[in-house]
Amino acid sequence: MSATGSTPASVIEESLPQEGWPAAGEDVPPGIGPYRLAWRRLRRNKVALAFGGLFLVIVILCLLAPVYAKHVAHTGPNTENVDTALNQFGVPLGPTWHAKYFLGADNVGRDVAVRLLYGGRNSLEIGFEATLITIVLATLLGVLSGYFRGPLDGFISRAFEVIWPYPVYLLGIVLGVVLEISGLDLGLFKIGGSSLLITALVIGVIYTPYVGKAIRGQVLGLREREFIDAARQQGLGNMRIMYEEVLPNVASTIIVFIPLVLANAILTEAGLSFLGAGVRPPNPSWGTMISEGINLLPSAIHTMLVPGIMLVLCVLGINVFGDGVRDALDPRAKIRIDH
Amino acid sequence: MSRFIVRRLFSMLGVLFAISVLTFLLFNALPNPALRLAGRFASAAQIAHINHQWGFDKPVYIRYFTIMKLVFTGKVISYDQQVNVDHELLQYLPVTVSLAIGAGIIWLSTGILFGVLSAWRAGRWLDRGLTVLALIGVSMPVFFLGALMSYYLGDKWGILPAGGYVKLQDDPAQWFVHMLMPWFALSVLFIGVYSRVLRSTILDTVNDDYVRTARAKGLTERQTMTRHVLRNSLIPIVTLFGLDFAAVIGGGAILTETVFNLHGIGQYAAQSVEALDIPPVLVITLFGAFVVVIIGAFVDILYAYLDPRIRL
């Protein structure tokens, strides 16, 4: 994006309604698709790729948690060991150079490194599930309401408008507590109150309006375009038009939202767990570990620093990579978050 | 204009009603609410009283009106502490408002400054530096940042008080000193978001036709930038600010208030949830969503006044 002047090429580019067209001055061979083009731009953005790699490494490390626990640390995430991991004043071990207690111990002698990886599994699992829920719901509702307009749109847009004003963490803890007490009966299957899925569902639903509104707005514009008319002239049904004509055109918006939602879902999980409304102890997650660490503060700062730094690195990785993806695809995407 | 105001206020009332129904249904989903409301040591008579007072022995629609009447006439009693929830809420409100106003000033001014600098130097080192800062800001969980600040600046080095709240009317200087860390911690994420949004809107706006017109009629670069580009680019920022500010007042700053031990609305909500004390949670949830909707409506009306295109 250039800040100075407006060449004729960039004016034309702006008037083109579809994303992914060559940027002004970009040397592109004819016949290359918008996604190939975006990938070429992303590949040149080494910083974004490096941070995407960082996130990938964290995911892989967390997936390998059982291997680390069994073969390196030789202890489980909830195995307590008060005898050797605490000194005579009850202060836990700091980071050591040994395979066991590599990142120190917590107040009941559990291995922080092992808990960090297992906690990461929970945090990431909730993050990915919540993102999946948000993206699927938002795409479905956004495309349907934008395409059909009328009463259906009225209903869905009102529903978004009613969920939107609740402060995120307030709604999160309320839903979390209500569902924790009552569990969730979805008819076909039941989710117990302590399940990670409850937290994921809560976060997924909270972020749906932000993404859904954006997709709806885009579909509203798309449905007036000639290629939709052409498809209708050919006798395609509504479902097929939505699936084959509309969906591919909002795909780049959806792609841009995925890292944004994922980063915010992981942060929200940590915040909810910090407030005691997410993952329940003794089950670890980065949020619960930070919260436990804050309670130990004067004596054992590593119990807070280790999960905190891991959380920041993970979210930073997603955000920088997502920023690169957005620059490569370049639709506008905003999300409101509070804390 | 007056037609717009009336229409906007009516739609606001509709959303408020829908929110009250949704919040009601959320709490209605709790199994055996009277037992939960009455607390652990309730007698059978107490439970019967609650059942009657909250309308649990009545059909759902009557129950809705019974509970809303309790909330809006200020008769909700918390079962953990047996105190009037609306009075408590009013007592916590000044803390949250102090937090919101101070932090709001910081994040709005710094966000705009960084956004303008970033757009002005787009692609150069200053822009890259500010982008990195913004990305770190949006990746930083506020409770982690807050805990770090409170531990190092507060407990360890003793530069600022580690937490707590001093009333403004008691000691303005101490109030200011106590609020500094929470203000900054809360602002970091918003500064990141606002500077990024402003940067991209400015970069989009500089190519607009009216900017070219402004240049063509001979305005200096500075005049074009401040009077035309910046003024129009600030529109999304002010919308965001209205919503975020309202969310903080409505108890959205739960994490910041908890980590700095500020007895505001957010911490009240967090403590009530922890104690499974349902009535305050119900009232705060309603309050939070209402504040956001009402302030949102006022922001819209303000806009319609400033920008006639929106009235359509």
Interface residues (C-beta under 8 A of the other chain):
Chain A: M1 S2 A3 T4 S6 S10 V11 E14 R158 E161 V162 I163 P165 Y166 P167 V168 Y169 L170 L171 I173 V174 L175 V177 V178 I181 S182 A263 L267 A270 G271 F274 L275 G276 A277 G287 I290 S291 I294 L297 P298 I301 M304 G308 L311 V312 V315 L316 I318 N319 V320 D323 R332 K334 R336 I337 D338 H339
Chain B: G14 V15 A18 I19 L22 L26 F27 A29 L30 P31 R36 A119 W120 A122 G123 T131 L135 I136 V138 S139 M140 P141 V142 F143 F144 A147 L148 Y151 D155 L186 L189 V193 V197 S200 I202 L203 V206 N207 R212 P236 L240 L243 D244 A247 V248 G250 G251 G252 A253 I254 L255 T256 T258 V259 G266 A269 A270 V273 E274 L276 V281 I284 T285 G288 A289 F290 V292 V293 G296
